[in-house]
Structures are given as C-alpha cells and as structure tokens.
Amino acid sequence: MRFFWCLIFLLIIKTVSAQPGTGNSEGNHFFSAELFSDTLKKKSILAASDSINKCRVAIVSATWATTYGGALIGLNALWYKNYPRSSFHFFNDIGEWNQIDKVGHTYTAYFESQWSTKAFLWSGMQKKKAYILGAVTGFSLQTTLEILDGFSAEWGFSVGDISANTIGSAINMTQNFLWNEQRIRMKFSSFPEQYPAELKQRASDLYGSSFPEKVIKDYNGQTYWLSVNPSMFMKRETKFPKWLNVAVGYGADGMYGGYENIAYDSNDILVFNRTDIPRARQFYLSPDISFSRIKTNSHLLKTIFEMVDVIKFPAPSLEYNTNRQVKFHWIYF
C-alpha cells in the first residue's frame, strides 16, 4: 500500500506536467512566490483554481500522504495491536448486522471520494482526471482497512467490504461524469440507542460505552440515506427550492450479535441468549436540506456546507420496518 500511494503521488505530478501552460522553467518550483501569490489574488484561497496550481497540488498530495500515514499508525496503535496477527486470509461476513456495516463502507468510500475530488479540483486539475483520481483515492483509503483486517486473526479480508467500497466510490464518480455534480448524495445519521438495564452490558461490549464510540459503532442507532435533489431533475425555471432534498434511509434494530442475538464465551458456553428480541430492517422517508445548494458568495461557507452535507439533517420521518410496523417520527436523526 505504501507503493500504491507513491504511485498516486506520481500520477498527480504526471497530471500536472501534462497540463497546458506548465512547460516553462519558471513553473517547475512548487512553492514559488508567484504561484502562491496567484492563489491569493483575485479570489478566495478556498476557491477552485481555474488552471493547474502546482503549489496546491503539492499541498493536496502532502495532506493525503500525511492522512494516510497517520491513519495507519493510529489504527495499528489503537486497534490492531490489541489483537493477534495471522497470515493473510479471507473472511465472509456478508450476512452480519443486516448489512448495516456494508452500507457504512459504501457511505465512507463515497464521501472520501467526494472530498478527494473536491481537493483535486481545488488544485486546478482537469475535471475528468480529478473525478477518476478522487474515486481512486477514496477507494484506496478504505482498502487499507481491508488489508489490515486480512492480517488480523480476529477478522480477515472481506470481499463484501471491498465490494461496498467499490460501490461507494463508483456512485460518486458516475454522478460526476454524468452531471458534473452530486445530485444524489449519500448521508449518515446516528443517535445512540437507550438500552434497558438488562441489555446495557451486552450493548456496551459490542458498541462501546462512550458517546463517540456509540455514534460510530452502534449499528442499532445508525441510518444511511440517499438524499435526492428533485430540482436538479426538473426544468431550470422550476420554483422548487434547490436546497430541499427528499431522502430515503436504511437502518436496523434489535441486533445484539452479528448473525443472531446469541453469544458464547471462549469455552463455547452460552453467555447471552435474547432470541426473543426481533431483529428488524428499517426503511425511512424524510425531507432533507442540501447545504451545498444554499447560495452564498462566501467560499468559506461553501466549503463548510460541502463538508456538512455528508450528514442527514434532523427532520420528520416516516418509518416502515420488517416487523410490519409503520411509525411516524416528528424528528428523526
């Protein structure tokens, strides 16, 4: 993977050298005062460059390389070093957690691809190249986790996970090529469950006890959304608000184990059995706000809105679940 990221960096530099207007000798210095001055001149530093800016390309490349290296070190220190290692092997977990974890992989690869693409466009890279390189970057960041899992005795390399990563990056890149924008965005919401006393220990063992742990790990409290902007599929003169989306969501509940609500200890002794609790898939319909569609002349606000647009805005929601229940939530997050 280190070699792969070196290759990504070289591809970025190759893209720069292929751009028109960068062949003179004065343009060979990444951090020249002239290039940095051009970045600040006439428009906000947060605005995308109209042409390739080697200073920005170097910033983007260094940022992603640092992020990647830091993630590897952090994951190893905080997670993988606590579990035994093994030779590389595969692991089939496609049926676990009602596929909530797989949708999570799709979502993460999607927004990593989106942010990467935006960063490359900010550097002045040509659109098509930014679209491809952004998707490859998002996919690669997730693939690192799969490879680490492959060398962990506790898990393994998951074909289901890598497939979900591919789908997430593909959703982003396909829309960029079709429309030069994201008309259908993947979003996330999470509100940790309030478990009854008899289930708190089991939930803590599975999903953690701190609030950040629960937001990230509690599959019972997570919902993933496809948020569609109807105005983008209407005539240009439509009065339908460009910031108003319609979102469909997917979640699950009643999960106290990967496949079933049963757990055994290391000696195969049954320690948890709550098969009386039904496991349910949940489907939602809800309005949403597309922050990135809100008009503003501030490039700072545009950047903030783009980053916030990976989160589903709390709103009334209609739920249908596989327990054949229909529920209305005045505010759902």
DABELGI-V603710 format. One record per residue. N is the residue number from 1. PHI is phi in degrees with one decimal (NA if undefined). Layout:
# DABELGI-V603710
n = [N;N]
phi = [PHI;PHI]
This chain:
# DABELGI-V603710
n = [1;2;3;4;5;6;7;8;9;10;11;12;13;14;15;16;17;18;19;20;21;22;23;24;25;26;27;28;29;30;31;32;33;34;35;36;37;38;39;40;41;42;43;44;45;46;47;48;49;50;51;52;53;54;55;56;57;58;59;60;61;62;63;64;65;66;67;68;69;70;71;72;73;74;75;76;77;78;79;80;81;82;83;84;85;86;87;88;89;90;91;92;93;94;95;96;97;98;99;100;101;102;103;104;105;106;107;108;109;110;111;112;113;114;115;116;117;118;119;120;121;122;123;124;125;126;127;128;129;130;131;132;133;134;135;136;137;138;139;140;141;142;143;144;145;146;147;148;149;150;151;152;153;154;155;156;157;158;159;160;161;162;163;164;165;166;167;168;169;170;171;172;173;174;175;176;177;178;179;180;181;182;183;184;185;186;187;188;189;190;191;192;193;194;195;196;197;198;199;200;201;202;203;204;205;206;207;208;209;210;211;212;213;214;215;216;217;218;219;220;221;222;223;224;225;226;227;228;229;230;231;232;233;234;235;236;237;238;239;240;241;242;243;244;245;246;247;248;249;250;251;252;253;254;255;256;257;258;259;260;261;262;263;264;265;266;267;268;269;270;271;272;273;274;275;276;277;278;279;280;281;282;283;284;285;286;287;288;289;290;291;292;293;294;295;296;297;298;299;300;301;302;303;304;305;306;307;308;309;310;311;312;313;314;315;316;317;318;319;320;321;322;323;324;325;326;327;328;329;330;331;332;333]
phi = [NA;-62.2;-60.5;-60.3;-72.8;-62.5;-64.0;-58.9;-60.9;-66.1;-63.4;-62.9;-64.5;-61.5;-63.2;-61.1;-65.7;-86.3;-74.5;-66.9;82.7;-121.0;-90.8;-77.6;-69.0;-71.1;-88.9;-87.6;-103.8;-60.0;-112.4;-66.0;-62.1;-65.2;-65.7;-67.4;-65.1;-62.5;-65.5;-88.7;-79.0;70.5;-142.4;-60.7;-64.2;-85.3;-74.8;-63.6;-75.1;-73.8;-139.8;-60.0;-123.0;-63.6;-61.4;-68.1;-59.5;-65.1;-63.9;-61.9;-62.3;-66.3;-63.9;-67.6;-63.8;-66.6;-60.6;-63.5;-63.2;-64.4;-64.6;-61.4;-64.6;-63.8;-63.0;-65.3;-73.2;-93.6;-130.3;-70.7;-68.9;-83.6;-124.9;-64.2;-92.0;-152.7;-70.1;-62.4;-149.8;-98.7;-147.8;-98.3;-123.1;-62.6;-91.7;-77.6;52.6;51.6;66.4;-60.6;-64.2;-69.8;-63.5;-62.8;-62.8;-60.3;-62.2;-63.8;-63.0;-63.1;-74.2;-65.4;-65.8;-64.5;-66.0;-63.6;-60.4;-60.5;-65.2;-69.4;-65.8;-58.9;-76.3;96.6;-66.1;-58.5;-55.7;-60.6;-68.7;-66.2;-62.2;-69.0;-66.7;-64.4;-66.6;-63.2;-65.4;-60.6;-62.0;-68.8;-59.8;-73.2;-63.3;-55.8;-63.8;-66.0;-68.1;-61.3;-60.9;-64.1;-100.9;-101.7;-65.5;-74.9;-126.5;166.8;-72.3;-100.4;-64.2;-62.5;-65.8;-66.6;-67.3;-63.7;-60.2;-62.2;-62.8;-61.3;-66.8;-67.4;-59.3;-67.7;-65.6;-61.4;-65.9;-61.7;-73.0;-73.5;-127.8;59.6;-168.1;-104.0;-85.2;-122.5;-104.7;-86.5;-133.7;-137.1;-142.0;-153.0;-137.2;-53.9;-66.8;-97.8;-85.2;-65.7;-55.3;-73.5;-114.1;-62.7;-66.4;-62.4;-64.1;-64.9;-62.4;-83.7;-115.7;89.4;-116.0;-81.1;-61.2;-59.5;-61.0;-64.9;-60.5;-84.9;-107.4;-80.5;-65.0;-71.1;-105.0;-97.4;-136.4;-114.7;-125.9;-109.1;-105.8;-103.9;-99.4;-60.1;-62.5;-73.4;-108.9;-109.8;-64.7;-60.7;-84.2;-61.1;-96.7;-63.2;-56.9;-71.4;-93.8;-97.7;-111.7;-116.1;-119.8;-114.0;-123.0;-134.5;-146.5;-153.4;-148.7;76.0;-100.3;-127.6;178.6;-60.3;-108.1;-151.7;-88.1;-135.7;-141.0;-122.4;-85.5;-64.6;-99.5;61.0;-95.1;-65.1;-118.3;-151.6;-146.4;-131.2;-68.8;-74.9;-88.8;-72.3;-91.7;-130.9;-92.2;-124.7;-126.2;-127.2;-132.3;-158.1;-73.0;-148.1;-106.7;-95.9;-62.0;-68.2;-93.5;-74.0;-72.1;-159.4;-91.9;-86.4;-69.7;-65.3;-64.9;-59.2;-65.9;-63.4;-61.7;-63.6;-72.4;-70.8;-71.8;-91.9;-110.4;-74.2;-73.9;-59.5;-161.4;-58.6;-142.7;-105.3;-115.9;-125.5;-126.8;-75.5;-86.4;62.5;-110.9;-116.3;-129.7;-115.4;-112.1;-61.5;-136.6;-127.1;-139.8]
